[in-house]
Amino acid sequence: MAKCNICEKGMNFGRKISITRSQVSRRALAQQKPNVRKVRVIEGNTPKTRYVCTSCLRNGAVVRA
């Protein structure tokens, strides 16, 4: 399962709605995965590999090695 190690952003669930909104899939929930990248991050003084979402990368929440 894709999950950000920094902000704990995980999968979202929701219904699929068509463009005309006349037919809605009522049986299954759609799974939406976050945009997670495998990045080398400096924690303390050592570089480590972490899964980080792109919003955390853009905000500067981590320092890349």
C-alpha positions as a Markdown table, in Angstrom:
| # | Residue | x | y | z |
|---|---|---|---|---|
| 1 | Met | 0.0 | 0.0 | 0.0 |
| 2 | Ala | 1.3 | 3.4 | -0.9 |
| 3 | Lys | 1.8 | 5.7 | 2.0 |
| 4 | Cys | 3.8 | 8.8 | 2.7 |
| 5 | Asn | 6.3 | 8.4 | 5.6 |
| 6 | Ile | 6.2 | 12.1 | 6.4 |
| 7 | Cys | 2.5 | 13.1 | 6.5 |
| 8 | Glu | 1.0 | 9.6 | 6.6 |
| 9 | Lys | -1.1 | 10.3 | 3.5 |
| 10 | Gly | -2.8 | 7.1 | 2.3 |
| 11 | Met | -5.4 | 5.8 | -0.1 |
| 12 | Asn | -8.7 | 7.6 | -0.6 |
| 13 | Phe | -12.0 | 6.0 | -1.5 |
| 14 | Gly | -14.9 | 7.5 | -3.4 |
| 15 | Arg | -17.6 | 6.8 | -6.0 |
| 16 | Lys | -17.0 | 7.1 | -9.7 |
| 17 | Ile | -19.3 | 9.7 | -11.2 |
| 18 | Ser | -19.8 | 10.0 | -14.9 |
| 19 | Ile | -19.6 | 13.3 | -16.8 |
| 20 | Thr | -23.4 | 13.5 | -17.3 |
| 21 | Arg | -23.9 | 12.4 | -13.6 |
| 22 | Ser | -26.9 | 10.3 | -14.7 |
| 23 | Gln | -25.2 | 7.0 | -13.9 |
| 24 | Val | -23.2 | 6.5 | -10.8 |
| 25 | Ser | -21.4 | 3.3 | -10.0 |
| 26 | Arg | -23.0 | 2.1 | -6.8 |
| 27 | Arg | -21.3 | -1.2 | -6.3 |
| 28 | Ala | -17.6 | -0.5 | -5.9 |
| 29 | Leu | -15.7 | 2.3 | -4.3 |
| 30 | Ala | -12.8 | 3.7 | -6.5 |
| 31 | Gln | -9.4 | 3.6 | -4.9 |
| 32 | Gln | -7.3 | 6.7 | -5.4 |
| 33 | Lys | -3.6 | 6.3 | -4.5 |
| 34 | Pro | -1.4 | 9.3 | -3.5 |
| 35 | Asn | 1.5 | 10.4 | -5.7 |
| 36 | Val | 4.4 | 8.8 | -3.7 |
| 37 | Arg | 8.0 | 8.7 | -4.7 |
| 38 | Lys | 11.0 | 6.7 | -3.4 |
| 39 | Val | 13.5 | 9.4 | -2.3 |
| 40 | Arg | 16.8 | 9.5 | -0.5 |
| 41 | Val | 16.2 | 11.8 | 2.5 |
| 42 | Ile | 18.7 | 13.0 | 5.2 |
| 43 | Glu | 17.4 | 12.1 | 8.7 |
| 44 | Gly | 19.8 | 13.2 | 11.4 |
| 45 | Asn | 23.1 | 13.0 | 9.6 |
| 46 | Thr | 22.5 | 9.9 | 7.6 |
| 47 | Pro | 20.8 | 9.4 | 4.2 |
| 48 | Lys | 17.9 | 7.0 | 4.2 |
| 49 | Thr | 15.4 | 5.9 | 1.6 |
| 50 | Arg | 11.8 | 6.9 | 2.3 |
| 51 | Tyr | 8.5 | 7.1 | 0.5 |
| 52 | Val | 7.5 | 10.7 | 0.3 |
| 53 | Cys | 4.4 | 12.2 | -1.4 |
| 54 | Thr | 5.0 | 15.0 | -4.0 |
| 55 | Ser | 3.2 | 17.6 | -1.8 |
| 56 | Cys | 5.8 | 17.1 | 0.9 |
| 57 | Leu | 8.6 | 17.4 | -1.6 |
| 58 | Arg | 7.2 | 20.7 | -2.9 |
| 59 | Asn | 6.6 | 22.1 | 0.5 |
| 60 | Gly | 10.2 | 21.4 | 1.6 |
| 61 | Ala | 9.2 | 19.1 | 4.5 |
| 62 | Val | 12.2 | 16.9 | 3.7 |
| 63 | Val | 15.8 | 17.5 | 2.7 |
| 64 | Arg | 16.9 | 15.4 | -0.2 |
| 65 | Ala | 20.3 | 13.7 | -0.1 |
